[in-house]
Amino acid sequence: MIKIGIIGGSGLDDPNLIKDYKEIEMNTPYGSPSSKLTLGKISGSDVVILARHGKKHTIMPGNVNNRANIWALKELGCTHILASTACGSLREEIEPGHLVLPDQFIDKTTKRQVTFYDQDQVCHIAMEEPFCKEMRDILSKTMDNLGIKYHSDKTVITIEGPKFSTKAESKMHRAWGADIINMSTVPECVLARESGLCYQAIAMSTDYDCFMEHEENVTWEQIVKVMNKNADNVKKVMIDAIPNIVMSDCGCKSAISSALVGEPMKEKNVPEQLKSLVRTIPDWPKKGIQFRDITTLLNDPKGYHLLIEELTKRYKDNKPDVIAGIEARGFILGGALAYTLGVGFVPIRKKGKLPGETVSQEYELEYGTDKIEMHKDAIKPGQKVLIVDDLIATAGTSIAAVKLVKQLGGNILECVFIIELPELQGRAKLEKECKKIFCLFEFEGE
């Protein structure tokens, strides 16, 4: 089934363009896409619209999360991508207001993530034809029928930005054979090709680049003025062209099959993958302690996503009524899990941190005691409560958390931890209060 992903620059994220639309938020192994995704229909065809620079144009070109954007469109079932983009003209005949259908690009970006295959396998994707000729032909015929001024089979050069080119750079780009210049096509089209998606850009010429001696220096206000007019033409083109887009043997979808080199790394099971992202810091906080630091796991976008996804799978068919996270890492884990499960979150904090009326529970430290607290109205009698923390060691705070929940009349669904340190025998101690304990993986020794 055909589904068209539309990546819009400014002016093309108009929800009025489509019928029966709804907006959804997504998270991906690469973080969040640039905007909410708008799903609906254009001329009877399924589409997904994404605002490349955010709904209010708040994301600079170099900061666009292209991998998350393309991954999200692929995950939602898109088979093709139409990408609108503003561009500067490097040729006198490409006047401001004209549309351009590029067939080649020159990559002059410097700091962007340009592949999905940066860890598990080597990929050398063929890019001799980076754009989809079949889509380009359909768009050309549509613009002919609409009487819109356009140029086809041109070369776009993508620069890093956010600055515009110097005059010397502009002349150099012309000498290289580039016809238009923008800040967005690469690596967007490369990632689309790695994903097996047909991709075609519709570039909107907003101004002449600074090679034109007699033209005034370009300003953002001038660009926006022309871009708004161009955006209306692009909408007309999309409305007419989208119903004519079909599945074809264009080579876009099969390019990845011959691009992968060697065998993929042996797939670890999820707990092993997550465990490999935990850093061990010896002799911290004191000599002889092997500290298991999950901040490296949380800092890895794919790892963090995989962690929450794994926990979500465990509880999606037996949801708690509320998740109670133990300060402080339990907040990070429990809050994210509560969001994906669609349930409430309750913080269990150290004494004196909560503003309302609280209940407290004392627990033993190596030297002396301490307390944790919950709001008295945080849990209603009979609610199923999932207690979340990063690690079970001696289990002092976990036992206290279980007692707090029971004190308020809650029923413990389970106590879930990322890491268990079995030599410290925390599980055996906790089982005296709660038999239902789950840990993703363990580390031997302290």
Secondary structure, 3 states (H helix, E strand, C coil): CCEEEEEECCCCCCHHHCEEEEEECCCECCECCCCCEEEEEECCEEEEEEECCCCCCCCCHHHCCHHHHHHHHHHCCCCEEEEEEEEEECCCCCCCCCEEEEEEEEEECCCCCCCCCCCCCEECCCCCCCCCHHHHHHHHHHHHHHCCCEEEEEEEEEECCCCCCCHHHHHHHHHCCCCEEECCHHHHHHHHHHCCCEEEEEEEEEEECCCCCCCCCCCHHHHHHHHHHHHHHHHHHHHHHHHHCCCCCCCCCCHHHHCEECCCCCCCCHHHHHHCCCEEEECCCCCCCEEEECHHHHCCHHHHHHHHHHHHHHHCCCCCCEEEEECCHHHHHHHHHHHHHCCEEEEEEECCCCCCCEEEEEEECCCCEEEEEEECCCCCCCCEEEEEEEEECCCHHHHHHHHHHHHCCCEEEEEEEEEECHHHCHHHHHCCCCCCEEEEEECCCC
